Amino acid sequence: MTTKTKVTAKLEQLSCPDCANMIARVVAKIKGVEEAEVRYTTSKLIVTYDTVVTSWDSIAQSVAKLGYKILSKTTGS
Amino acid sequence: MDVPRIENRQPWQVWFRKNEKLAVIIVSAALIALAWLVGRYSPVASTVLMITAALVSGYRIALTAWFALRARIISIQLLVAIAAIGGILIGNQWEAAAVTFLFAFGSYLEARTIGKTREAIQQLLDLAPATAQVLRDGSEVTVAADEVIQGETVIVRSGGKIPVDGIIRKGDASVNQAAITGESVPLELEPESQVFSGSLVEAGYIEIEAQRVGENTTFARILHMVEEAQERKAPAQKFIEGFARWYTPSIIALAIFVGLLTRNVHIALTLLVIGCPGALVISTPISMVAGIGNAAKNGVLVKGGEYLEKAGKITLVAFDKTGTLTMGRPQVTAVVSFSGSEEDVLKLAAAVEKGSEHHIGRAIVTGAAGRNVANADEVKVFTSGGISGRVGQKLVLIGNRRLLEQHDISVSQAAMDWMETREHLGETPVLVAADQQVIGSISIADTIRPEAWGAIKALQAAKKRVVMLTGDNPRTAKAIADQLGLNEYRAQLMPEDKVEAIRSFRSEGHVVAMVGDGINDTPALAEADLGIAMGAAGTDAAIETADLTLMSDNLDKVTYALRLGRATLVNIRQNVAFAVAVVFLLVVGVLGQKVFLATGMLAHEASVMLVILNAMRLRSWR
């Protein structure tokens, strides 16, 4: 039984690719996050993390702290 | 997750929550304006107002910078924050306020405009109906569109949207399939017609047997593909992002170096403001997103921005003949008999062809419809073309002259003359032999698509080399090519020969587009620089292989796609050239002490905005 999960979240429209990269890099540094990618053109955050080490709430919190709204979220690839 | 709190909020509080960014911009703009107004009377009040304006618009920027920095990431926001704080410290409150205000305002405008660029996709999404009327236990019930069960009967009336992919079982209607095919002319559909989710019933009443629902419908997959295409990074974009990764730290290093060397903090801070080549990093993706959106609206699916770019570079277009330049619905045009009646020739041939998948076989079976056709045994299909079988006592063989001669059947001069006449008309005749004797021949022809002439002329006018590739015999191929005004064709090609033909065009230095139906010319589509599959609504394989997929059967979409590709390519080049010039001028301007904080930020944000606006022109391009 794996404790890894993949979540795709739709963020508010990003204004520049740099912001997308920054969010991805900040999320990737959260302990328990294996992979984080932010697709600038569609403003999607795709993150794979270990549910034992971290939670979606703490990931969402760091995105919010950076000043970006999360509009919706789906679990699974 | 937010816990909903029961609270009495004033309307303005609700508005503020939703439009926080805009509110910050308005307040900070008002403060700056006020600061200018009172400047004459009270410089101190003006300074305080300017600093407040910088704090209002800079607060969010600084917060972002701080949280990113805690993760040891140097963000653009950090550079802006340092520039603003530095500006205040060196006594340049106006510039500090301008820098933070312009950054916040620019980001807001840019995000909104990019959102508009993606609207084409949103408009498509809105076409998908949320609910469906379904017959359950004899009565009509309303269910969510993705909860319709396969095989159920879905009812759609005038003005309603079709919520599933399926087959009309009852009723008829005029259906607008613009969401799928980009063709806004409604089709008159009857029972047994295929319909797609996202289409609109303009008038009529139909009962549909649901075949694919929810995420599996053609429409849902189109939306998914368009989104993926927009996310895909083109090689040019990766290159630019690589440049940006190198550029930003270099500018920071330059700022520190210049600051230490000249002790001119103003220049150093200004360098930080232009540290992100914003217009450059956005130049390619934004044009592609707009181009892909325009294509999707017109029923052309693009697998990624780079293919749109490639479409703009095409120099040679190769068309498959059957099903692409022609309708792909061959019909029997003439039957001749050399012994017995014409009726017998057709009936014997139809008996053998009954189970045939080949388009010629199907045409013969259709041609014999309504006649009393026997059943055949021992049916054998030859890979080189042709078929044989036993009908009653007779051994029947259908094929071309080569196949018959391989079976030691001699073909008379009369038969050969007749065939030649038909071939000169652009038809495809086949010989029918029974018990080692040629008994007759059946000629089959396909209709050329009515828009083929216009499409080919448009391509030739655009200086593209146009070639027809066909498995048909040289005489038929020549006749069709002549009718279409094509001076180049390759005939009698097996699928692998088509691949070879494309390869040779490419080795001549051509950028080749191959247009086919995506079913039997898959290898050629893959070999071409740009594989274009047409009439793909409902066929998954074609969408998988092709780089560009035309949802409709309309050849005009080929010229449209190539023109859109060209427009996108030009748009990207304009954006990149402009952005490179801006980067260069800003660096020169800052070092030459012509550009300072406020003007630097203004030039930066304005250039990003111009690039986005230029790309937006592609949205309404036609």
Chai-1 contact restraints between the chains, C-beta under 6 A:
chainA,res_idxA,chainB,res_idxB,connection_type,confidence,min_distance_angstrom,max_distance_angstrom,comment,restraint_id
A,Q13,B,A111,contact,1.0,0.0,6.0,A-B,restraint_1
A,Q13,B,I114,contact,1.0,0.0,6.0,A-B,restraint_2
A,Q13,B,G115,contact,1.0,0.0,6.0,A-B,restraint_3
A,S15,B,S107,contact,1.0,0.0,6.0,A-B,restraint_4
A,S15,B,E110,contact,1.0,0.0,6.0,A-B,restraint_5
A,S15,B,A111,contact,1.0,0.0,6.0,A-B,restraint_6
A,C16,B,G278,contact,1.0,0.0,6.0,A-B,restraint_7
A,P17,B,V281,contact,1.0,0.0,6.0,A-B,restraint_8
A,D18,B,I76,contact,1.0,0.0,6.0,A-B,restraint_9
A,D18,B,C276,contact,1.0,0.0,6.0,A-B,restraint_10
A,M22,B,A68,contact,1.0,0.0,6.0,A-B,restraint_11
A,M22,B,S75,contact,1.0,0.0,6.0,A-B,restraint_12
A,R25,B,I73,contact,1.0,0.0,6.0,A-B,restraint_13
A,V26,B,A68,contact,1.0,0.0,6.0,A-B,restraint_14
A,V26,B,A71,contact,1.0,0.0,6.0,A-B,restraint_15
A,K29,B,A71,contact,1.0,0.0,6.0,A-B,restraint_16
A,R39,B,E231,contact,1.0,0.0,6.0,A-B,restraint_17
A,T41,B,Q230,contact,1.0,0.0,6.0,A-B,restraint_18
A,T41,B,E231,contact,1.0,0.0,6.0,A-B,restraint_19
A,T41,B,P285,contact,1.0,0.0,6.0,A-B,restraint_20
A,T41,B,V289,contact,1.0,0.0,6.0,A-B,restraint_21
A,T42,B,E227,contact,1.0,0.0,6.0,A-B,restraint_22
A,T42,B,Q230,contact,1.0,0.0,6.0,A-B,restraint_23
A,T42,B,E231,contact,1.0,0.0,6.0,A-B,restraint_24
A,K65,B,F67,contact,1.0,0.0,6.0,A-B,restraint_25
A,L66,B,T64,contact,1.0,0.0,6.0,A-B,restraint_26
A,L66,B,F67,contact,1.0,0.0,6.0,A-B,restraint_27
A,G67,B,R60,contact,1.0,0.0,6.0,A-B,restraint_28
A,G67,B,T64,contact,1.0,0.0,6.0,A-B,restraint_29
